[in-house]
Amino acid sequence: MSTAENGYDLAVIGSGGGAFAAAIAARRKGRSVVMVERATTGGTCVNTGCVPSKALLAAAESRRNALEAHRFPGIRTEAGPVDFDALIDGKDKLVQEMRAEKYTDLAAEYGWEVLPGTARFAGDWDNPVLEVALADGDRRRIEAAHYLIATGSAPWAPPIDGLDDAGYLTSTTAMDLDVRPESLLVLGAGYVGLEQAQLFARLGSNVTVVARSRLTSSEEPEISAALEDVFTDEGITVHTHTRISAVRREADGILATARTVDGRELELRAAELLVATGRRPVTDGLSLDMVGATTGERGEVVVDEHLRTTNPRIWAAGDVTGHPQFVYVASAHGALIADNAFDGAQRTLDYHHLPRVTFTTPAIASAGLTDAQAIAQGYTCDCRVLPLDYVPRALVNRDTRGLIKLVADAGTGRLLGAHVLADGAGDVIATAVYALANRMTVQQMADLWCPYLTMAEGLKLAAQTYTRDVAKLSCCAS
């Protein structure tokens, strides 16, 4: 069925980036849409993820810059104590403004209804329907030609003795605290844990990070090591290759028992514990079995390459699919699903040059393969690591913490991956995305124009290291 009969063309569960992208695309095709949201319109990104966390990170960096201005001769600044309540209030107001502008107002403008309530599937394989328990106590039965599951993901905590009884913060609740904790123990060293650790440290908390492996273990080891040095220099205590085995809450805060890989036992104390060990898809209460849609080992909704579930009228987008957990992936999913559902486009997505950014300072950004991934795929790698000491922008910033690593195929010189630890790394990596998408060689990258005194010039310099000694180039030589 391609059009709605006594119902809608598209019924969406969830209201985040993937949900809105699909709904907007469907409305542009003249299709009718209804959306069900059990919590707050806008999903994770605007409410509890990207927007609030980056707003607070920017504030914390501003304070840190005031404390570090002495690195410039003749400049002296200072930073007073943080008014944490005012900081959180400002973050909340920004979230409310962006939620209205980018979500609730847009739904009204495009002309679809967002129902506050909880949806579950009913009917059967051939005739799936949604049963919605509305927030006002009423119930509604929704029929549609196509259904989209866009329920996102939620913070996940590992099974640790005493953890539930002791209580803990997540990335969501940490950003809603009324009072800044004097000390914070962060469990997890992925992008969420690292961003939150540096955020609170820069606001004045004493922070300790515990990582099962190394910091940001999905990144290149050179980046992990350099970032650990940055954290240590900023007063953040780091315990890598360490596991927390038990937690209990005492009168003065949290006591965690941990064990290192070499068998040493540690007792770690803090006022609060933040668990940042990943996120899991949200599928509870959807009754997917009623309509034959299946889930995988981590609870993700199983989809094919076109993002269709095992029921041909039901689709899934974003974090709930188990695909890379980025809002721009979810948005791409939504637009793709509208094309595939209503136009039979059979579109797919290519993740091979998908960028990722961790908004620490310096930031981490990567696209393409790591050295280890390239070798695992059968490539003979030719890699280069360029310290920021050779990048003029970093020199004039008087901050050379970081590096750029390029991974290339030794046989052809084709770029396979780019990995950056630098100020503005997220902007730098966009250049590498285009190079990867167009299958460029490092020689072609070395010969391209690049404006002087930009951090992106570091990519060109890193590419030039394949054929010359950049230490012997003048500052603007090509």
C-alpha positions in Angstrom: 0.0 0.0 0.0 1.6 3.3 -1.0 -1.1 5.8 0.1 -3.2 6.1 3.2 -6.7 4.7 3.3 -8.7 5.8 6.3 -5.4 6.7 8.0 -2.0 8.2 7.3 0.7 7.7 4.8 3.4 7.6 7.6 3.1 7.1 11.3 6.3 7.9 13.3 7.2 6.7 16.8 9.7 9.3 18.2 10.4 12.9 17.5 14.2 13.2 17.2 16.4 14.0 14.2 15.5 10.8 12.2 11.8 11.2 12.9 11.7 14.9 11.8 13.8 14.3 8.7 11.4 11.5 7.5 8.4 13.6 8.4 9.6 16.7 6.5 10.6 14.6 3.5 7.2 12.9 3.5 5.3 16.1 3.7 7.3 17.6 0.8 6.0 14.6 -1.2 2.5 15.6 -0.2 2.1 12.6 2.2 0.2 12.7 5.4 2.1 12.2 8.7 1.4 11.7 12.4 4.0 11.5 15.1 3.9 10.0 18.6 6.3 11.1 21.4 6.2 9.7 24.9 8.7 12.2 26.4 9.8 15.6 25.1 9.6 16.6 21.4 13.0 16.8 19.8 14.7 13.6 20.9 18.1 13.3 22.4 20.1 15.8 20.4 18.4 19.0 21.2 17.1 18.1 24.7 19.8 16.0 26.4 22.6 15.5 23.9 24.5 17.6 21.4 22.9 21.0 22.1 23.1 21.1 25.9 26.5 19.4 26.2 28.2 21.5 23.5 26.7 24.7 25.1 28.2 23.7 28.5 31.5 22.7 26.9 31.8 26.1 25.2 31.2 27.8 28.5 33.8 25.6 30.2 36.3 26.3 27.5 35.7 30.0 27.8 36.6 29.8 31.5 39.6 27.7 30.8 40.8 30.2 28.2 40.7 32.9 30.9 42.8 30.8 33.2 45.3 29.9 30.4 45.7 33.3 28.7 49.2 33.6 30.2 50.5 31.5 27.3 50.3 34.8 25.3 53.0 37.3 26.3 51.5 40.4 27.8 48.1 38.9 28.4 46.8 38.3 32.0 43.3 37.3 32.8 41.5 35.5 35.6 38.4 33.5 36.1 36.2 33.7 39.2 34.0 30.9 40.6 31.3 29.4 38.5 27.6 30.3 39.1 26.5 26.8 38.3 22.8 27.5 38.7 22.9 30.4 36.2 25.0 28.3 33.8 22.4 25.4 33.8 19.6 27.9 33.5 21.2 29.5 30.5 21.6 26.0 28.9 18.0 25.2 29.6 16.8 28.4 27.9 18.9 27.7 24.8 17.5 24.2 24.6 13.9 25.5 24.9 14.5 28.0 22.1 16.1 25.5 19.7 13.4 22.9 20.5 10.7 25.4 19.5 12.5 26.7 16.5 13.8 23.4 15.0 11.1 21.0 16.1 7.7 22.0 17.5 7.3 25.1 15.2 8.5 23.1 12.2 5.9 20.4 12.8 3.2 23.0 12.8 4.6 24.7 9.7 4.8 21.5 7.7 1.4 20.4 9.0 1.6 17.2 11.0 0.4 16.4 14.5 2.7 15.4 17.3 0.7 13.3 19.8 2.0 13.2 23.4 1.7 9.5 24.4 3.1 6.0 24.3 2.7 3.9 21.2 2.8 0.1 20.7 2.2 -2.1 17.7 -0.9 -4.2 17.5 -2.6 -6.0 14.6 -0.5 -8.5 12.8 2.1 -8.9 10.0 -0.3 -8.0 7.2 -2.1 -5.3 9.0 0.1 -3.5 11.6 -1.5 -0.7 13.6 -0.4 1.6 16.4 -2.3 1.8 19.7 -1.5 5.0 21.5 -2.1 5.7 25.1 -2.3 9.5 25.1 -0.9 11.6 27.9 -4.4 12.9 28.7 -5.6 9.4 29.4 -7.4 8.8 26.1 -6.5 6.1 23.7 -6.1 6.3 19.9 -5.7 3.7 17.2 -3.6 4.8 14.2 -3.5 3.1 10.8 -0.8 4.0 8.3 0.6 2.8 5.0 4.1 2.9 6.5 5.4 3.1 10.0 8.8 4.4 11.3 10.5 3.4 14.5 12.7 6.3 15.5 12.8 5.9 19.3 16.6 6.5 19.7 18.8 5.2 22.4 19.3 5.7 26.2 22.3 5.6 28.5 23.3 2.1 29.5 25.1 1.0 32.7 27.1 -2.2 33.1 26.3 -4.7 35.8 28.5 -3.6 38.7 27.9 -4.7 42.3 26.1 -2.1 44.3 25.7 0.4 41.4 22.0 0.6 41.4 21.8 1.0 45.1 24.5 3.6 45.2 22.9 5.7 42.5 24.7 7.4 39.7 24.6 10.2 37.1 24.2 9.7 33.4 25.2 12.2 30.7 21.5 13.4 30.9 21.2 13.9 34.6 24.7 15.3 35.0 23.7 18.3 32.9 20.7 19.0 35.1 22.5 19.1 38.5 21.6 22.0 40.7 25.1 22.1 42.3 28.5 21.4 40.8 30.0 18.4 42.4 33.3 19.0 44.2 34.6 15.8 42.8 33.4 13.4 40.0 34.3 9.9 39.1 33.7 9.2 35.4 33.3 5.6 34.3 33.9 5.3 30.6 36.3 7.0 28.2 34.3 7.2 25.0 33.2 10.6 23.6 30.5 11.2 26.2 32.7 10.3 29.2 35.7 12.4 27.9 33.5 15.4 27.1 31.8 15.3 30.5 35.1 14.8 32.3 36.7 17.8 30.8 33.6 19.9 31.1 33.3 19.4 34.9 37.1 19.7 35.4 37.1 23.1 33.7 34.2 24.2 35.9 36.2 23.4 39.0 35.4 19.8 39.9 38.2 17.3 40.8 37.7 14.6 38.1 38.9 11.0 37.8 38.4 8.9 34.7 38.3 5.1 34.7 38.7 3.4 31.4 38.5 -0.4 30.7 41.0 0.1 27.8 42.7 3.3 26.8 41.1 6.7 26.4 38.8 6.9 23.3 39.8 3.3 22.3 38.1 3.5 18.9 40.6 6.1 17.9 44.2 5.8 16.9 46.6 4.9 19.8 48.6 8.1 19.1 45.5 10.2 19.7 44.7 8.3 22.9 48.1 8.8 24.3 48.2 12.5 23.4 44.8 13.2 24.9 45.8 11.4 28.1 48.7 13.8 28.4 46.3 16.8 27.9 44.0 15.5 30.6 46.8 14.9 33.0 48.1 18.4 32.4 44.7 19.8 33.2 44.6 18.0 36.5 42.3 15.1 35.5 43.3 11.8 37.0 43.2 9.0 34.5 43.2 5.2 35.2 43.4 3.3 32.0 43.0 -0.5 31.7 41.0 -0.5 34.9 37.7 -2.0 35.8 35.3 -0.9 38.6 34.1 -4.0 40.4 31.9 -2.6 43.2 30.3 0.7 44.2 28.8 1.9 47.4 27.5 5.2 48.7 28.8 6.5 52.0 28.0 9.6 54.0 30.5 11.8 52.0 29.9 10.3 48.5 30.8 7.4 46.4 33.4 4.7 47.1 34.4 2.6 44.1 36.6 -0.5 44.2 38.6 -0.9 41.0 41.2 -3.3 39.7 43.9 -2.6 37.2 45.0 -4.9 34.4 48.1 -5.8 36.4 46.0 -6.8 39.4 46.4 -3.8 41.7 43.3 -2.8 43.7 42.3 0.8 43.9 39.8 2.6 46.1 38.4 5.7 44.4 36.3 8.3 46.1 34.2 11.1 44.7 31.1 13.1 45.6 29.3 11.8 42.5 29.7 9.0 40.0 29.0 9.5 36.3 28.4 6.3 34.2 29.2 6.9 30.6 29.6 3.4 29.2 27.5 3.7 26.1 23.9 3.8 24.9 21.5 1.1 23.9 18.5 1.2 21.5 15.1 2.0 23.1 12.5 -0.6 22.0 10.8 -1.4 25.3 7.0 -1.5 25.1 6.8 -1.4 21.3 5.4 -5.0 21.0 7.5 -5.5 17.8 6.8 -9.2 18.0 3.1 -8.6 17.3 3.9 -7.4 13.8 7.0 -9.5 13.0 9.7 -6.9 13.4 12.8 -8.4 15.0 15.6 -7.1 17.2 19.3 -8.0 17.5 21.6 -8.9 20.4 21.9 -5.3 21.7 18.2 -4.6 21.3 18.5 -2.8 18.0 15.7 -3.1 15.4 17.0 -5.3 12.6 16.8 -3.5 9.2 18.1 -4.3 5.7 20.3 -2.0 3.7 17.2 0.1 2.8 16.3 0.5 6.5 13.2 -1.7 6.2 12.5 -4.0 9.1 11.5 -7.6 8.7 8.0 -6.3 8.2 7.9 -4.6 4.8 5.7 -1.7 6.0 7.8 -0.9 9.0 11.0 1.1 8.9 13.6 2.2 11.5 15.9 5.2 11.7 18.7 6.5 13.9 20.2 5.0 17.1 17.5 2.4 17.4 18.9 0.6 14.3 22.3 0.1 16.0 24.0 2.1 13.1 26.5 4.9 14.1 24.9 7.0 16.8 25.1 10.5 15.3 22.2 12.8 14.7 23.4 13.4 11.2 23.2 9.7 10.5 19.6 9.6 11.9 18.7 12.6 9.7 20.1 10.9 6.6 18.1 7.8 7.6 14.9 9.7 7.7 15.3 11.3 4.3 16.3 7.9 2.8 13.3 6.1 4.3 10.9 8.7 2.8 12.4 8.1 -0.6 12.4 4.3 -0.3 8.9 4.0 1.2 7.1 6.4 -1.1 9.2 6.4 -4.3 10.6 2.9 -4.3 14.1 4.5 -4.6 16.0 1.6 -3.1 18.6 4.0 -1.7 21.4 2.9 0.6 24.0 4.8 2.7 27.8 4.6 2.5 29.5 5.0 5.9 33.1 4.5 4.6 33.9 8.3 4.9 31.5 9.0 7.8 33.1 11.6 10.1 33.0 11.6 13.9 34.0 14.3 16.4 34.6 14.3 20.1 34.4 17.9 21.5 37.2 17.8 24.0 39.8 20.5 23.8 41.7 19.8 21.7 39.0 18.1 19.8 39.2 14.6 18.2 37.9 14.1 14.6 38.2 11.1 12.4 36.9 9.7 9.1 37.7 6.5 7.2 39.8 3.6 8.4 42.2 3.4 11.3 45.6 1.9 10.8 44.4 -1.4 12.4 41.2 -1.5 10.4 43.0 -1.0 7.1 45.4 -3.9 7.9 42.4 -6.1 8.9 40.8 -5.3 5.5 43.9 -6.5 3.7 45.6 -3.2 2.9 49.4 -2.6 3.2 49.3 0.7 5.0 51.6 3.7 4.7 50.9 6.0 7.7 52.2 9.4 8.6 51.8 11.2 12.0 52.4 15.0 11.9 52.7 16.7 15.4 51.1 20.1 15.6 54.5 21.6 16.2 54.7 21.7 12.4 51.4 23.4 11.8 51.7 27.2 11.7 48.1 27.8 13.0 48.9 25.8 16.1 52.2 27.7 16.6 50.5 31.2 16.4 47.8 29.8 18.8 50.6 28.9 21.1 49.0 25.5 21.6 50.7 22.6 19.8 48.9 19.9 21.7 47.8 17.3 19.2 48.6 15.6 15.9 47.3 14.6 12.5 47.6 11.0 11.3 46.9 9.9 7.7 46.4 6.3 6.7 47.1 5.5 3.1 47.3 2.5 0.8 51.0 1.8 0.2 50.4 0.6 -3.3 48.2 3.4 -4.7 48.7 6.2 -2.3 44.9 6.5 -1.9 43.8 8.0 1.4 42.1 5.4 3.6 41.6 7.4 6.8 42.3 10.7 8.5 42.6 11.3 12.3 43.0 14.7 14.0 43.6 15.9 17.5 43.6 19.6 17.3 41.7 22.8 18.0 38.8 22.9 15.5 39.4 19.2 14.5 35.7 18.9 13.5 36.1 21.5 10.9 39.4 20.1 9.7 38.0 16.6 9.1 35.4 17.9 6.6 38.2 18.4 4.1 39.3 14.8 4.7 35.7 13.6 4.1 35.7 15.1 0.6 39.1 13.5 -0.1 37.9 10.1 1.0 34.6 10.4 -0.9 36.5 11.2 -4.1 39.1 8.5 -3.5 42.0 11.0 -3.6 45.6 10.1 -3.1 47.8 11.7 -0.5 49.8 13.2 -3.4 46.7 14.9 -4.7 46.0 16.2 -1.2 49.5 17.6 -1.0 49.1 19.5 -4.3 45.7 21.1 -3.5 45.3 24.7 -2.6 44.9 25.3 1.1 44.7 28.8 2.9 47.6 29.6 5.0 47.3 29.8 8.8 44.3 27.5 9.0 44.3 24.3 11.0 43.1 22.5 7.8 46.5 23.3 6.3 47.7 20.6 8.7 46.1 18.0 6.4 48.0 19.3 3.4 51.2 19.3 5.5 50.6 15.7 6.7 50.1 14.7 3.1 53.3 16.4 2.1 55.3 14.3 4.6 54.9 11.4 2.2 57.4 13.0 -0.2 59.3 15.7 1.7 60.5 16.8 5.1 58.1 19.5 6.2 60.5 20.7 8.8 62.6 22.0 6.0 59.8 24.0 4.3 59.4 27.7 4.8 56.2 28.6 6.7 54.0 29.1 3.6 55.8 26.9 1.0 53.7 24.6 -1.0 
